[in-house]
């Protein structure tokens, strides 16, 4: 039994599994080909309480903590969903926390205090205008940080916001924005000094604002059911009331949320590995070659054993680190290690699982083929494996 398992979380697993079986599996292939999931899926997940897991009831969430969010993510994939589905359905997991933390700091709430948020007079209004509707499934939010020339260099953001009375005037562009096409609003990192100065502020920018253009839908190797967009801003006027926290506190807010985002990606990685082990075991038991099941051969059994070991070891370590984060411990280095451990396990397992499926594994109709494609982004998103290694090296005093 995992250290994060409780009777309540086992019920949460059952609820998630039933949701996937009933609402996802009959349609996932169609969503993959359509390039997005329907908005109605957000509303359905919200009614079940899944969309609001990890967000306080005071802002319209379902309660629970980081560990509960991990349980939902893990079970969604192990029940036959995918990391691409997680990205599409739970994009609010990266679009909303900065608002919730800032409002918590203003009201003295525990979340804001733990995240060190700095309040702004507009933060309470952001909860009502964006957080509650999103957690109820009636709005979709996205997070826009990455820029065409920036990559992992958050401090080097060049999208600018110039104060003009009660508004900011925003100019610049963003890319690789998950749910960028479907989003009703975008939590956007902007530079409130000269481009690349590192003086960042977070603004909530409404879709449809004059000068705000959603560009082409980006075609990707994986995560096909998760729409990805380029965004551009040309003299977009954004009310000061749409600022999250105080001016020039955006960089700190972004850094503070990275732990949860990276642990979510680590969870997606080990859960994908676990699912691929299950698919490979089932295939090797049923598939016969030369009159014998594949699983009867020692070479195959040992390969499956190694895959299982890597997946379970990654899961255990991620759970340990997540429990420490949930307890408020500053474990930046351990979070980076957890992400890299889980991604490495996933990369190995999905490759071996597809190989064991042979030619069938190369077909779109094979579930393992989707996991193989989807897994590749996990070592890139939320900070690349190389960036994680830099963080780990710094933690070692190097």
Secondary structure, DSSP 8 states (H G I E B T S, - for coil): --TT--HHHHHHHHHHHHHIIIIITTTHHHHHHHTS--HHHHHHHHHTT-TTBTB-GGGT--B--HHHHHHHHHHHHHTT--HHHHHHHTTHHHHSHHHHHHHHHHHT-HHHHHHT----TTHHHHIIIIIHHHHTTS--EEEE---TTTTT-GGG---EEEEETTEEEEEEEEEEEETTTT-SEEEEEEESSSTTS--EEEEEEETT-TTEEEEEE---SS-TTS-EEEEEEEEEEEEGGGEESSTT-HHHHHHHHHHHHHHHHHHHHHHHHHHHHHHHHHHHHH-EETTEEGGGSHHHHHHHHHHHHHHHHHHHHHHHHHHHHHTT---HHHHHHHHHHHHHHHHHHHHHHHHHHGGGGGSTTSHHHHHHHHHGGGGTTTS-HHHHHHHHHHHTT-
